[in-house]
Amino acid sequence: MMRSKSFLAMVTALVLGLSSTSAFAGGWGPYFSWGRDDPSAGFPDEFLDRVDDFVPRDLLEDADLDFTIDHLTFGVVYDSAPSRASTINYRGTLGFDIAINSEIDSVDLPQIGEIDLNDVGLDMDESGYGFTTTHTLGFGLVQTELLKWWVGPGLRFNFNYYSYEQDVLGFTADIEAANLVIGGGLDTGVNLHLSPNLSLSLGGGFHWNAFGYVMGDQDIDFGALAWGDGPFYFIQVAALFHTGPDKDAWAASPAAQP
C-alpha cells in the first residue's frame, strides 16, 4: 500500500510539473488502460542444470508454459500534438501497473515417481504491482477540427513484483516472483476534441513482447525460471489537456467559432 501511495504521489507531481512548463506544450493528462499478455515460455538452462539431479533434463527441455496476465494501468500520458495538424506526434505514458488474473493456462510437465510436476503450483495467486512505460511515434491519418486519428509504432516496458504464500507439493512456500516485459508493435488512437482545452483520446494496440518470469521461495534461490515471448494487446482511454499551440489550434478552427 505504501508503494502504491508513493507512486501516486510521484505521478501527481509529474502532472503538476507538466502543467507549469511550456517545455511540454501539446497535451497531457491522466489515462487508464486494460491489457493482456499471452506469452509462451520454456525453462532456461540455468534452471535445468539446478534440477538435473532429481528431474531428467530431457523431460523439461520441451516443456511449454502458457501464461495469461491481465493488466490494469493508470498514470500520465503526454502527446506532443493532440489537436494540431501535425503529421508526426510523439506519445508517451508512465503508469502504475496492477497485474491481475495472473496464471499459467497450460503446462506439459512429466510425472516423476509419485510426484506430478503439474501440481507444483506455478500460478500467481496474488496481484502483482509495478510500473509500465510506453513510447509511440504517431502519424496523423485524419486531422479535422473535430478529431485526429493517428497510427504508428510503439515500444513498451513493463515490470511487476509478486509476494505471497502458496502450497507447493504439500508444504507452504513464501513465494517471491517477478515478470519483465519489453517489446513493441502498432498503436493507434483517435483524439476527439471536446473543447479548446480538452481532447478525449480512445486507442489501443497490438505488440509482440519478450517475456521473462522469475519465481522462488524467499529462503531458496531458484534462479531464472522461464523466458519466452508472445502477444500483448490493450485498450486505452485518456484525457488530454491542451497547452500552447494545440490550444490555439482548436480555438482558431471553424468548430470553435460562434
Salt bridges, closest charged atoms under 4 A:
ASP37 OD2 - HIS71 NE2 2.77
ASP37 OD2 - ARG156 NH2 3.29
ASP45 OD1 - ARG57 NH2 3.13
GLU46 OE2 - ARG50 NH2 2.96
ASP49 OD1 - ARG57 NH1 2.51
GLU61 OE2 - ARG57 NE 2.98
ASP70 OD1 - ARG36 NE 2.56
ASP79 OD2 - ARG91 NH1 2.94
ASP97 OD2 - HIS71 ND1 2.77
ASP187 OD1 - HIS207 NE2 2.68
ASP221 OD2 - ARG50 NH1 3.98
ASP246 OD2 - ARG84 NE 2.78
